[in-house]
């Protein structure tokens, strides 16, 4: 706006006080207006609202001071009126434009006593004003121009800015999943914590972008901050790895916090288990080993069924090669197990079911000896072992090294008889339990030693008998131990004639003398030697051969042998007896229950061989045999006896 001035009068040394300035104040408004917002379509509590408006008197936004004399203050009362409404404490600041000369523009609440000078720098007119409904606040202006301001028409613009008093943002922090180091899923829970000097944190938003390095982070929409349940759901981006999420808090005045980071490692990949193996199997222990594709923990579930029921202690230190020793197991028992490994994030992989057998416990062995002359039966007995399907019996000479143990038998029973050991001897025995189902065997049992000294006692001869014919005589006797058979005989004082020795060791003996003279008396004695040469002979006795036709003599040289290629059979054979028209073969079962069975006629035949098929396929068999010859005059005495035994 333009103004006029009087023609100046200049006086030396004095200031022209009639100089006037036409001044106009133009009022502008700067207003920060905060409104409500929403997140994901859910209504929230409003942020603080500040409404601010200005009217001037006269209306139009211009205050005309008219002509202003230098040094003279011009006041315009109720020049502006503020219309203010605020939910929160508020304040009002003003700034002015600058002029080339000096002036002072002041403002006060209408009728107030204190003036506030306005300047180009923001000047606080009202501070910490209490919340209020819309209120009318009139203001007075006072303008004073100095002499250095040249006459003219001037306009000064006053700009007002209303804002909340609170200019400090909240302070906040955040963790992910309660501060855990790892997550196994992209969906996580953000745990929030924030405070504000106003006492109210209004909202929060999030980003996966680091605000320190990303010029324009992609923040989520603002959402309510609920201090009674300060959490939010969030989805981490792929791929796996270390993840950081930033949270930004806002108070009702709209002040925002410094972004607060929260970090976690996302691991959604489960470890892969491979190379499961069982080693170092013992009777009560077993080693289980495996590998994983990443460092992980180790544990084994195990038991006698697929329900397991027991677990090894957890090995929590993360490794890729794992070894767990199971203890306290039962010997000879089938165990089921599975292995489990968890990576540091908690991704857990469990293997399928696998089974193994513990080794059988070593049997506890004992030994007893049964003697028959020079011969001994070594009876071994041991404790049955759980899980054993059979047992291996091993033997060595006591003086030989332990490596000399050799198998002598396998059996499913917890006992074994090592028959017919000739003294002297010293033998070591041990037994090993075998589990054929598992392909394992126990440690050897304790070693037992069977010892017998030299046998020096000769056989005892008894029951010597003679059955003479015309030119033959059958001589029979028994001994208390297996021994050879021979007979010495003569007539009168002639030299003794001794039969060839039958070296078969038997306890029932029979020898046939032939080529005798009929009707003649003979002296004889029998001779038997045991397996080590201890020899006995009977006292001399006599027999007289018959003088007339007689039955044939007993068949000589009865013998028995295994028949090869015809299964479980033996063949008996004997020498033909003179004048015999037939033969009768007798047998008895030596291992019949209750003792030897009765003598039975098993064959009446004309030939001198017989096949006995009563052996096998499995069991213990022992039969004693003798044969007689007969013709029309009668039956001879018994031949020599033979025994055949077999255990299958």
Backbone torsions as a table, in degrees:
resi	resn	phi	psi	omega
1	UNK	NA	140.3	-178.5
2	UNK	-94.4	149.0	175.6
3	UNK	-134.0	169.3	-179.9
4	UNK	-117.0	163.9	177.8
5	UNK	-139.0	156.7	176.6
6	UNK	-72.3	159.6	175.9
7	UNK	-67.0	126.6	-174.4
8	UNK	-70.3	146.5	172.0
9	UNK	-110.8	124.0	-176.3
10	UNK	-103.9	129.0	174.4
11	UNK	-122.2	143.0	-178.7
12	UNK	-67.2	127.6	175.0
13	UNK	79.8	-1.7	179.2
14	UNK	-119.4	158.0	-179.5
15	UNK	-96.5	139.5	179.5
16	UNK	-74.7	101.8	-174.2
17	UNK	-81.3	-2.4	-178.4
18	UNK	-91.3	-1.4	179.9
19	UNK	-65.6	132.0	-178.3
20	UNK	-121.3	152.4	179.3
21	UNK	-127.0	129.7	175.6
22	UNK	-91.6	117.3	-174.2
23	UNK	-120.9	143.3	176.5
24	UNK	-130.3	135.2	175.2
25	UNK	-106.4	119.4	176.9
26	UNK	-97.8	125.2	-175.5
27	UNK	-99.3	126.6	174.6
28	UNK	-121.2	156.9	-176.7
29	UNK	-119.4	128.8	167.6
30	UNK	-113.6	121.3	-171.5
31	UNK	-133.9	126.1	172.1
32	UNK	-92.9	111.8	-176.3
33	UNK	-114.1	116.9	-179.3
34	UNK	-101.9	135.1	-176.8
35	UNK	-123.2	176.9	178.5
36	UNK	-74.6	160.4	174.7
37	UNK	-142.9	173.5	-178.3
38	UNK	-139.5	158.7	178.2
39	UNK	-131.6	125.3	178.8
40	UNK	52.0	36.7	172.9
41	UNK	76.9	5.9	-179.8
42	UNK	-103.9	123.7	-177.3
43	UNK	-64.8	141.9	179.0
44	UNK	-121.5	167.5	172.2
45	UNK	-63.1	143.7	-176.1
46	UNK	-70.9	148.9	165.1
47	UNK	-67.5	172.2	176.7
48	UNK	-62.5	143.9	179.8
49	UNK	-116.2	130.1	177.0
50	UNK	-125.1	116.1	176.1
51	UNK	-106.9	138.5	-175.4
52	UNK	-147.6	129.0	176.5
53	UNK	-142.4	157.7	-178.1
54	UNK	-130.0	135.1	167.7
55	UNK	-120.6	150.5	179.3
56	UNK	-116.8	160.1	176.8
57	UNK	-127.5	109.2	5.2
58	UNK	-75.1	163.9	179.2
59	UNK	-59.9	159.9	174.9
60	UNK	121.5	-9.5	175.8
61	UNK	86.9	6.7	180.0
62	UNK	-124.5	134.9	176.5
63	UNK	-114.0	116.0	-175.8
64	UNK	-99.7	118.4	178.6
65	UNK	-87.3	-6.0	-178.8
66	UNK	67.2	-151.7	-179.5
67	UNK	-79.3	129.0	-177.1
68	UNK	-118.4	122.0	177.5
69	UNK	-82.0	140.1	176.9
70	UNK	-57.5	137.1	178.3
71	UNK	79.9	-4.6	-179.1
72	UNK	-107.3	124.7	-179.3
73	UNK	-80.2	134.7	177.1
74	UNK	-113.8	125.8	-176.4
75	UNK	-111.3	137.4	172.4
76	UNK	-122.8	108.8	-177.5
77	UNK	-80.3	144.8	-179.1
78	UNK	48.5	40.0	-179.0
79	UNK	-65.6	-36.0	176.2
80	UNK	-130.8	152.2	174.3
81	UNK	-129.5	125.4	177.7
82	UNK	-91.5	133.2	172.2
83	UNK	-108.5	107.4	-171.0
84	UNK	-122.8	134.6	169.6
85	UNK	-138.5	133.2	-175.2
86	UNK	-150.2	141.2	174.1
87	UNK	-79.8	-21.5	-174.5
88	UNK	-125.7	171.3	172.4
89	UNK	-57.1	144.2	-176.6
90	UNK	-138.1	170.0	177.5
91	UNK	-147.1	165.3	-177.1
92	UNK	-134.5	130.8	178.6
93	UNK	-124.5	153.7	180.0
94	UNK	-136.9	149.0	173.4
95	UNK	-135.3	154.4	178.3
96	UNK	-124.2	160.8	171.4
97	UNK	-81.3	162.6	-175.7
98	UNK	-97.3	152.5	171.7
99	UNK	-118.6	165.2	-178.4
100	UNK	-76.6	-21.1	177.6
101	UNK	-106.1	-171.2	-175.7
102	UNK	-104.2	135.8	174.8
103	UNK	-152.2	163.8	176.8
104	UNK	-129.1	121.0	176.5
105	UNK	-113.4	123.5	-175.1
106	UNK	-125.1	159.7	-177.9
107	UNK	-143.9	145.9	176.7
108	UNK	-149.0	157.8	171.0
109	UNK	-60.6	142.9	-175.0
110	UNK	-53.1	126.8	178.9
111	UNK	79.2	2.7	-178.2
112	UNK	-74.2	170.9	-176.6
113	UNK	-101.2	-18.7	-174.8
114	UNK	-113.3	131.7	177.3
115	UNK	-98.9	146.0	176.0
116	UNK	-115.1	124.3	-179.2
117	UNK	-77.2	130.1	176.3
118	UNK	-90.8	147.9	-179.2
119	UNK	-149.5	178.1	179.4
120	UNK	-68.4	-21.4	174.3
121	UNK	-85.9	146.3	-179.5
122	UNK	-57.2	132.2	179.8
123	UNK	-119.0	126.5	179.5
124	UNK	-78.1	116.7	177.7
125	UNK	-90.3	-41.2	-179.6
126	UNK	-138.0	135.6	-177.7
127	UNK	-136.2	148.4	177.1
128	UNK	52.3	45.3	177.6
129	UNK	-77.4	136.6	-177.0
130	UNK	-67.9	153.1	176.4
131	UNK	-55.8	147.2	-176.1
132	UNK	-154.1	156.0	167.2
133	UNK	-74.3	172.0	-177.5
134	UNK	-55.7	122.1	-173.8
135	UNK	-127.3	141.9	178.5
136	UNK	-95.2	124.4	-177.1
137	UNK	-126.9	97.6	178.7
138	UNK	-74.4	149.3	-177.4
139	UNK	-131.6	142.9	175.2
140	UNK	-100.8	150.2	175.5
141	UNK	-118.0	147.6	173.3
142	UNK	-137.0	129.9	-177.5
143	UNK	-121.7	130.1	176.8
144	UNK	-130.3	124.6	179.3
145	UNK	-105.8	142.1	179.3
146	UNK	-91.7	168.4	-176.2
147	UNK	-69.1	-21.1	-178.8
148	UNK	-81.2	0.0	176.5
149	UNK	-88.1	114.7	-176.3
150	UNK	-62.7	152.6	176.9
151	UNK	-60.1	146.3	178.4
152	UNK	159.7	-174.3	178.7
153	UNK	-106.6	127.9	-173.9
154	UNK	-128.6	149.0	174.2
155	UNK	-124.9	132.6	176.2
156	UNK	-121.8	128.9	179.9
157	UNK	-99.2	126.7	174.8
158	UNK	-106.1	125.9	179.7
159	UNK	-112.8	129.9	-179.9
160	UNK	-107.8	144.6	174.9
161	UNK	-134.8	117.2	176.4
162	UNK	-97.8	136.9	-179.7
163	UNK	-151.7	167.1	175.7
164	UNK	-71.9	149.1	178.6
165	UNK	-64.9	-37.0	-178.0
166	UNK	-71.0	113.9	179.2
167	UNK	-117.0	9.8	-176.3
168	UNK	-108.9	127.9	180.0
169	UNK	-75.4	164.8	177.9
170	UNK	-65.2	163.0	170.7
171	UNK	-111.4	127.1	-175.3
172	UNK	-143.4	165.5	175.0
173	UNK	-143.7	172.3	-178.5
174	UNK	-156.9	141.9	168.1
175	UNK	-125.0	166.2	-179.7
176	UNK	-116.4	129.5	-179.2
177	UNK	52.9	44.3	175.7
178	UNK	69.1	20.5	178.1
179	UNK	89.1	10.3	177.5
180	UNK	-63.4	153.9	179.1
181	UNK	-77.7	-33.3	-173.8
182	UNK	-126.3	156.9	166.6
183	UNK	-134.5	143.2	179.6
184	UNK	-100.0	5.2	-179.7
185	UNK	-140.8	154.4	178.5
186	UNK	-71.4	-30.1	179.1
187	UNK	-77.4	120.0	-176.9
188	UNK	-130.6	169.2	175.2
189	UNK	-111.3	127.4	176.7
190	UNK	-91.4	125.2	179.7
191	UNK	-99.8	116.9	-167.9
192	UNK	-106.1	150.1	175.5
193	UNK	-154.0	123.8	-178.8
194	UNK	-152.2	149.0	174.2
195	UNK	-133.7	159.3	179.1
196	UNK	-142.6	148.2	-179.1
197	UNK	-64.5	-21.2	176.3
198	UNK	-81.0	-12.1	-178.9
199	UNK	89.5	-5.5	-176.8
200	UNK	-130.8	118.0	169.0
201	UNK	-97.0	122.6	-170.0
202	UNK	-89.8	-43.9	-169.4
203	UNK	-151.3	167.8	179.9
204	UNK	-147.3	149.5	173.7
205	UNK	-141.7	167.7	-169.9
206	UNK	-137.8	158.8	173.7
207	UNK	-152.1	151.7	171.9
208	UNK	-91.6	-6.7	-178.0
209	UNK	-89.1	136.3	178.2
210	UNK	-73.6	111.6	-178.0
211	UNK	-60.9	-22.0	-178.3
212	UNK	-73.9	-22.3	-176.7
213	UNK	-122.4	-12.6	-179.6
214	UNK	-103.4	117.7	-177.0
215	UNK	-57.9	-41.7	-177.6
216	UNK	-130.2	82.6	-179.9
217	UNK	-59.8	148.2	178.3
218	UNK	-88.8	90.2	-177.8
219	UNK	-82.0	146.5	173.0
220	UNK	-71.6	168.6	173.8
221	UNK	-64.1	151.4	175.7
222	UNK	-64.2	141.9	174.8
223	UNK	-135.3	157.9	-178.0
224	UNK	-56.3	141.8	168.8
225	UNK	-100.1	118.5	-177.0
226	UNK	-109.2	103.7	-176.1
227	UNK	-64.7	-23.0	179.0
228	UNK	-79.4	-18.7	175.5
229	UNK	-144.8	73.3	-170.3
230	UNK	-82.3	69.3	177.5
231	UNK	-136.1	162.3	175.2
232	UNK	-150.1	148.8	176.6
233	UNK	-88.6	144.4	-177.2
234	UNK	-150.0	150.3	177.8
235	UNK	-115.2	121.8	179.2
236	UNK	-77.9	147.0	179.6
237	UNK	-79.6	153.3	173.3
238	UNK	-73.0	161.6	-2.3
239	UNK	-90.3	-171.3	176.4
240	UNK	-60.2	155.1	176.8
241	UNK	145.6	-170.2	179.4
242	UNK	-74.3	128.9	-176.8
243	UNK	-124.0	141.0	174.9
244	UNK	-127.9	132.1	175.5
245	UNK	-116.7	139.9	178.3
246	UNK	-109.4	139.5	175.8
247	UNK	-115.3	141.6	177.0
248	UNK	-127.2	127.0	-176.8
249	UNK	-103.4	153.4	179.9
250	UNK	-136.6	139.3	175.1
251	UNK	-94.1	-179.6	-176.2
252	UNK	-69.0	-21.0	177.2
253	UNK	-81.3	-2.2	178.9
254	UNK	88.5	2.5	177.8
255	UNK	-74.3	136.4	-177.1
256	UNK	-107.9	148.3	178.6
257	UNK	-81.1	166.1	166.8
258	UNK	-66.6	135.7	-180.0
259	UNK	-54.8	132.6	-179.0
260	UNK	-107.5	122.6	-177.4
261	UNK	-88.5	153.2	169.2
262	UNK	-138.1	135.0	-173.9
263	UNK	-122.9	152.9	176.7
264	UNK	-159.6	155.4	176.0
265	UNK	-100.3	122.9	178.8
266	UNK	-93.8	123.3	178.6
267	UNK	-136.3	105.7	-178.6
268	UNK	-107.6	5.6	-176.3
269	UNK	-100.6	128.2	-179.4
270	UNK	-82.6	145.6	176.0
271	UNK	-66.1	145.9	176.4
272	UNK	-97.7	129.6	-179.7
273	UNK	-99.1	135.9	178.8
274	UNK	-148.8	166.8	171.9
275	UNK	63.9	36.1	179.8
276	UNK	-68.9	130.5	-178.4
277	UNK	-145.3	149.1	174.6
278	UNK	-113.8	129.8	-177.4
279	UNK	-141.8	173.2	178.9
280	UNK	49.8	46.7	179.0
281	UNK	-65.4	126.9	173.7
282	UNK	-119.0	-171.6	177.4
283	UNK	-74.4	-30.3	-178.1
284	UNK	-129.2	3.9	-178.7
285	UNK	-137.1	159.7	174.9
286	UNK	-158.5	142.4	176.0
287	UNK	-98.5	130.0	176.4
288	UNK	-115.4	126.7	-179.0
289	UNK	-129.6	153.6	176.0
290	UNK	-163.8	172.8	178.1
291	UNK	-124.1	153.3	174.5
292	UNK	-126.0	156.6	-176.7
293	UNK	-75.6	-10.4	178.3
294	UNK	-151.3	159.9	178.2
295	UNK	-56.0	132.6	-175.0
296	UNK	-155.4	168.4	176.9
297	UNK	-81.1	179.0	-177.7
298	UNK	-144.7	140.2	175.4
299	UNK	-162.7	148.0	-180.0
300	UNK	-123.9	126.2	169.9
301	UNK	-92.8	134.1	-175.9
302	UNK	-151.3	160.8	179.1
303	UNK	171.2	-179.8	-176.8
304	UNK	-85.3	-3.5	174.5
305	UNK	-134.3	174.3	178.6
306	UNK	-75.2	0.3	170.8
307	UNK	-83.9	-10.2	176.8
308	UNK	61.3	-94.5	178.4
309	UNK	99.6	-17.4	178.8
310	UNK	-133.1	152.0	177.5
311	UNK	-138.4	142.8	175.5
312	UNK	-71.8	160.2	175.0
313	UNK	-58.1	145.3	-179.3
314	UNK	-73.3	125.9	170.6
315	UNK	-95.0	102.9	-169.2
316	UNK	-88.3	-18.3	-180.0
317	UNK	-68.6	127.8	-173.4
318	UNK	-73.2	123.2	177.8
319	UNK	-134.5	166.5	173.7
320	UNK	-104.6	-19.6	174.7
321	UNK	-114.6	127.7	-170.0
322	UNK	-122.7	143.0	176.3
323	UNK	-142.6	124.4	177.7
324	UNK	-126.8	128.4	176.5
325	UNK	-98.8	120.0	177.0
326	UNK	-90.0	132.7	179.9
327	UNK	-125.2	172.5	178.4
328	UNK	69.9	24.5	-179.3
329	UNK	-82.5	161.8	177.7
330	UNK	-91.4	137.8	179.9
331	UNK	-64.1	149.5	174.0
332	UNK	57.7	37.9	-173.7
333	UNK	-124.6	141.4	177.7
334	UNK	-85.1	120.5	-179.7
335	UNK	-113.4	143.8	170.8
336	UNK	-103.5	147.5	176.0
337	UNK	-153.0	162.1	170.7
338	UNK	-144.0	150.4	179.5
339	UNK	-107.0	151.2	177.8
340	UNK	-136.7	139.8	178.4
341	UNK	-137.6	136.7	178.2
342	UNK	-122.2	132.5	174.7
343	UNK	-76.2	171.2	-176.5
344	UNK	-58.2	-22.6	178.9
345	UNK	-79.2	-14.5	-179.0
346	UNK	101.8	1.7	174.1
347	UNK	-67.7	120.2	-172.3
348	UNK	-115.3	130.2	175.2
349	UNK	-115.5	133.1	179.6
350	UNK	-119.2	131.8	-178.7
351	UNK	-75.9	171.1	171.8
352	UNK	-75.8	173.9	-177.1
353	UNK	-75.2	139.2	176.5
354	UNK	-134.0	149.5	-178.4
355	UNK	-124.6	152.5	172.6
356	UNK	-150.2	161.3	175.6
357	UNK	-108.4	136.3	166.6
358	UNK	-74.4	155.4	178.3
359	UNK	-69.2	146.9	176.6
360	UNK	-65.3	148.9	174.0
361	UNK	-69.0	147.4	178.5
362	UNK	-66.3	133.9	177.8
363	UNK	-64.7	156.4	172.2
364	UNK	-102.2	116.7	-167.5
365	UNK	-104.4	142.7	172.6
366	UNK	-134.6	162.5	-174.7
367	UNK	-140.9	142.4	170.9
368	UNK	-135.3	152.5	-178.5
369	UNK	-115.4	139.6	172.6
370	UNK	-121.9	123.2	-173.8
371	UNK	-103.0	142.5	167.4
372	UNK	-138.3	88.1	-176.7
373	UNK	68.4	-128.5	179.2
374	UNK	-74.9	-13.3	-173.8
375	UNK	-98.0	143.2	178.5
376	UNK	-130.0	141.8	166.6
377	UNK	-101.8	126.3	179.7
378	UNK	-98.7	109.0	-178.2
379	UNK	-95.3	119.6	179.3
380	UNK	-106.8	134.3	176.1
381	UNK	-135.2	144.0	-179.9
382	UNK	-146.4	163.6	179.9
383	UNK	-73.1	134.2	174.4
384	UNK	-60.0	145.7	-176.4
385	UNK	-115.8	127.7	178.7
386	UNK	-57.9	132.5	177.2
387	UNK	88.7	-9.6	-177.9
388	UNK	-77.1	133.1	173.6
389	UNK	-98.7	-19.3	175.7
390	UNK	-163.5	174.8	-179.9
391	UNK	-133.1	142.0	175.7
392	UNK	-107.4	124.6	-179.8
393	UNK	-98.5	129.4	-178.4
394	UNK	-124.9	152.6	-175.4
395	UNK	-144.5	151.1	171.4
396	UNK	-154.5	161.6	171.1
397	UNK	-69.0	138.5	-175.2
398	UNK	-56.7	-36.6	-176.7
399	UNK	-74.1	-14.7	-176.9
400	UNK	-82.8	156.5	179.0
401	UNK	-65.7	162.6	-176.1
402	UNK	-62.0	-25.3	179.3
403	UNK	-68.3	-8.8	-178.2
404	UNK	-84.6	-5.5	178.1
405	UNK	-56.3	133.0	-179.9
406	UNK	-136.0	149.5	-179.0
407	UNK	-68.8	135.2	173.8
408	UNK	-118.0	-15.9	-179.4
409	UNK	-169.4	158.1	165.2
410	UNK	-125.5	146.5	-177.2
411	UNK	-152.9	153.3	174.9
412	UNK	-94.3	-12.2	179.8
413	UNK	-88.7	155.4	179.2
414	UNK	-84.3	39.0	179.7
415	UNK	-160.3	159.6	177.9
416	UNK	-161.1	143.5	176.3
417	UNK	-114.2	118.0	174.4
418	UNK	-90.3	102.5	-168.3
419	UNK	-86.9	154.0	166.2
420	UNK	56.9	54.1	171.8
421	UNK	-92.1	122.5	-177.0
422	UNK	-84.7	130.5	177.8
423	UNK	-77.7	155.5	1.0
424	UNK	-82.7	154.0	175.9
425	UNK	-159.5	159.9	169.9
426	UNK	-143.2	108.8	-172.6
427	UNK	-122.2	139.3	174.2
428	UNK	-101.9	140.6	179.1
429	UNK	-128.5	149.8	170.3
430	UNK	-150.1	161.1	-177.3
431	UNK	-130.2	141.6	178.1
432	UNK	-123.2	129.0	177.5
433	UNK	-83.7	136.0	-176.9
434	UNK	-117.6	133.1	172.8
435	UNK	-111.1	97.8	-177.2
436	UNK	-66.6	-29.8	-179.6
437	UNK	-64.5	-36.6	-177.0
438	UNK	-97.7	-14.1	-175.2
439	UNK	70.5	29.4	-179.1
440	UNK	-124.5	164.6	175.8
441	UNK	-142.0	158.4	-177.0
442	UNK	-78.6	170.6	165.4
443	UNK	-65.6	156.9	178.0
444	UNK	-61.4	150.7	174.9
445	UNK	-68.3	178.6	168.6
446	UNK	-60.8	150.6	179.9
447	UNK	-90.6	130.3	174.1
448	UNK	-113.4	149.2	-177.4
449	UNK	-116.9	130.4	175.1
450	UNK	-109.8	122.3	-174.8
451	UNK	-129.2	135.1	173.6
452	UNK	-137.1	132.4	-179.8
453	UNK	-79.6	179.7	179.9
454	UNK	-60.0	141.6	179.3
455	UNK	-96.3	118.1	-176.6
456	UNK	-117.9	0.0	-177.4
457	UNK	-90.2	124.4	179.8
458	UNK	-73.8	161.1	178.5
459	UNK	-61.1	150.3	173.7
460	UNK	-96.9	124.5	-176.9
461	UNK	-97.7	137.5	178.7
462	UNK	-150.9	170.1	175.4
463	UNK	55.0	44.7	177.5
464	UNK	-75.3	130.8	-178.2
465	UNK	-144.4	151.1	178.9
466	UNK	-125.4	138.3	177.7
467	UNK	-126.0	87.6	-174.5
468	UNK	-79.8	149.7	167.2
469	UNK	-113.3	-156.4	178.5
470	UNK	-72.1	-44.8	-177.0
471	UNK	-126.4	7.7	-179.5
472	UNK	-134.7	164.5	174.2
473	UNK	-153.4	130.0	175.9
474	UNK	-94.5	122.3	-179.5
475	UNK	-107.9	127.9	178.9
476	UNK	-127.9	152.7	175.7
477	UNK	-164.7	172.7	177.2
478	UNK	-128.7	156.5	174.3
479	UNK	-129.9	158.6	-178.3
480	UNK	-83.6	-0.5	174.6
481	UNK	-150.7	157.4	179.2
482	UNK	-57.5	134.9	-176.0
483	UNK	-154.9	168.1	178.2
484	UNK	-78.0	175.3	-177.5
485	UNK	-133.4	133.2	173.2
486	UNK	-159.5	154.3	179.7
487	UNK	-132.0	133.5	171.3
488	UNK	-108.6	137.1	-177.3
489	UNK	-148.1	162.8	178.5
490	UNK	-167.4	167.5	171.4
491	UNK	-112.2	135.9	177.1
492	UNK	59.8	-130.2	-179.0
493	UNK	-106.2	16.0	178.5
494	UNK	-63.1	160.8	177.8
495	UNK	-61.4	151.9	178.7
496	UNK	-73.3	138.0	172.3
497	UNK	-108.4	129.6	-178.2
498	UNK	-114.6	131.0	178.5
499	UNK	-67.2	158.0	170.3
500	UNK	-58.0	146.0	-178.4
501	UNK	-76.4	127.7	169.9
502	UNK	-86.0	108.2	-171.1
503	UNK	-79.2	-2.8	176.9
504	UNK	-66.1	126.7	-177.7
505	UNK	-84.6	112.2	-178.8
506	UNK	-137.6	166.2	175.0
507	UNK	-104.4	-18.1	174.2
508	UNK	-110.8	119.4	-170.3
509	UNK	-113.7	148.3	176.3
510	UNK	-151.4	125.7	177.2
511	UNK	-130.6	138.0	178.8
512	UNK	-104.2	123.8	173.7
513	UNK	-95.4	134.9	-179.1
514	UNK	-131.2	171.2	-178.9
515	UNK	72.0	22.5	-179.6
516	UNK	-82.8	166.7	178.7
517	UNK	-98.2	133.4	-178.1
518	UNK	-66.2	146.8	177.1
519	UNK	66.3	30.5	-175.7
520	UNK	-122.3	143.0	178.0
521	UNK	-93.0	132.4	-179.3
522	UNK	-121.7	142.2	167.2
523	UNK	-91.0	146.1	176.7
524	UNK	-155.0	159.7	167.9
525	UNK	-147.3	157.4	-178.0
526	UNK	-106.5	155.5	-176.5
527	UNK	-132.3	133.0	176.1
528	UNK	-139.3	137.1	177.6
529	UNK	-124.9	136.2	179.2
530	UNK	-77.8	-173.1	-172.2
531	UNK	-68.9	-16.1	178.6
532	UNK	-110.2	12.3	173.0
533	UNK	94.1	1.3	174.3
534	UNK	-67.2	123.2	-169.0
535	UNK	-118.2	139.6	174.3
536	UNK	-127.2	152.3	170.7
537	UNK	-137.0	147.6	-176.6
538	UNK	-79.8	170.2	171.7
539	UNK	-70.1	152.6	-179.1
540	UNK	-68.7	139.9	177.7
541	UNK	-133.4	177.6	-178.7
542	UNK	-130.0	153.8	166.9
543	UNK	-144.5	159.2	179.1
544	UNK	-124.5	127.6	179.6
545	UNK	-69.9	154.3	-179.7
546	UNK	-72.9	156.8	-177.4
547	UNK	-100.7	-20.3	-178.9
548	UNK	-114.1	-172.7	177.8
549	UNK	-57.6	138.4	-177.1
550	UNK	-135.5	163.2	171.7
551	UNK	-59.5	162.4	-179.7
552	UNK	-64.8	157.1	175.6
553	UNK	-69.9	162.4	176.0
554	UNK	-60.9	142.7	176.8
555	UNK	-60.0	143.6	-178.8
556	UNK	-100.2	157.3	170.3
557	UNK	60.7	47.6	172.4
558	UNK	-67.2	132.5	-176.6
559	UNK	-144.2	159.1	-178.4
560	UNK	-137.9	144.4	-179.6
561	UNK	-151.9	151.3	176.9
562	UNK	-66.8	137.9	177.2
563	UNK	-94.0	120.9	-179.2
564	UNK	-87.2	143.3	175.7
565	UNK	79.8	5.0	-179.2
566	UNK	-128.5	31.9	177.0
567	UNK	75.9	-147.1	-173.6
568	UNK	-92.6	75.0	-176.6
569	UNK	-134.9	153.7	172.0
570	UNK	-126.1	155.6	178.5
571	UNK	-115.7	130.1	173.9
572	UNK	-104.8	139.5	179.5
573	UNK	-144.2	153.0	179.6
574	UNK	-150.5	164.4	178.4
575	UNK	-79.2	144.9	179.2
576	UNK	-64.6	137.9	178.5
577	UNK	-93.7	135.5	179.1
578	UNK	-58.5	141.8	176.2
579	UNK	67.0	6.0	-179.2
580	UNK	-77.8	137.3	173.5
581	UNK	-106.0	-8.5	178.0
582	UNK	-168.3	171.5	-176.6
583	UNK	-137.2	143.8	175.5
584	UNK	-119.6	126.3	-177.8
585	UNK	-105.0	127.0	-178.7
586	UNK	-114.8	151.6	-178.8
587	UNK	-150.2	151.6	170.9
588	UNK	-139.7	151.3	-177.2
589	UNK	-88.3	114.3	-177.0
590	UNK	-79.6	-15.4	-178.8
591	UNK	-114.2	24.0	177.1
592	UNK	-67.2	148.7	178.0
593	UNK	-54.5	133.4	178.7
594	UNK	85.9	2.1	178.9
595	UNK	118.6	179.0	-178.5
596	UNK	-54.6	140.1	179.6
597	UNK	-80.0	178.4	180.0
598	UNK	-73.8	158.8	175.4
599	UNK	-72.2	133.7	-178.8
600	UNK	-126.7	139.1	172.7
601	UNK	-76.5	118.2	-178.1
602	UNK	-108.0	-11.6	177.7
603	UNK	-161.7	139.0	171.9
604	UNK	-125.1	111.4	-168.4
605	UNK	-148.9	173.5	-179.9
606	UNK	-106.9	-13.4	-179.5
607	UNK	-90.9	171.1	-174.9
608	UNK	-109.9	21.7	173.5
609	UNK	-137.1	154.5	179.3
610	UNK	-151.5	137.8	177.5
611	UNK	-102.5	121.5	177.2
612	UNK	-104.9	116.7	-176.4
613	UNK	-103.2	26.0	-175.7
614	UNK	-87.2	6.6	-175.7
615	UNK	-97.4	119.7	168.9
616	UNK	100.2	-177.1	4.7
617	UNK	-80.0	-20.1	-177.0
618	UNK	-132.9	140.0	176.5
619	UNK	137.1	-172.9	178.1
620	UNK	-114.3	126.1	-176.3
621	UNK	-129.9	140.4	175.6
622	UNK	-155.2	115.2	-178.3
623	UNK	-125.0	143.2	175.7
624	UNK	-110.0	140.6	-174.5
625	UNK	-130.4	152.5	159.3
626	UNK	-150.3	163.3	-177.3
627	UNK	-131.3	147.0	173.9
628	UNK	-121.9	158.0	175.7
629	UNK	-112.5	150.5	177.7
630	UNK	-144.5	157.1	170.3
631	UNK	-144.1	-165.5	-175.6
632	UNK	-65.0	-19.4	-178.3
633	UNK	-88.5	-9.5	177.8
634	UNK	139.5	-171.6	-175.5
635	UNK	-109.4	139.5	-179.4
636	UNK	-73.5	174.6	171.5
637	UNK	-73.9	-177.3	-176.7
638	UNK	-75.6	143.8	171.8
639	UNK	-73.2	-178.0	169.5
640	UNK	-60.4	150.7	179.0
641	UNK	-93.3	144.8	173.7
642	UNK	-129.6	152.0	178.9
643	UNK	-127.1	137.4	173.5
644	UNK	-128.2	127.4	-179.5
645	UNK	-124.7	148.3	-179.9
646	UNK	-155.5	139.7	176.2
647	UNK	-123.9	120.8	-176.2
648	UNK	-126.1	NA	NA
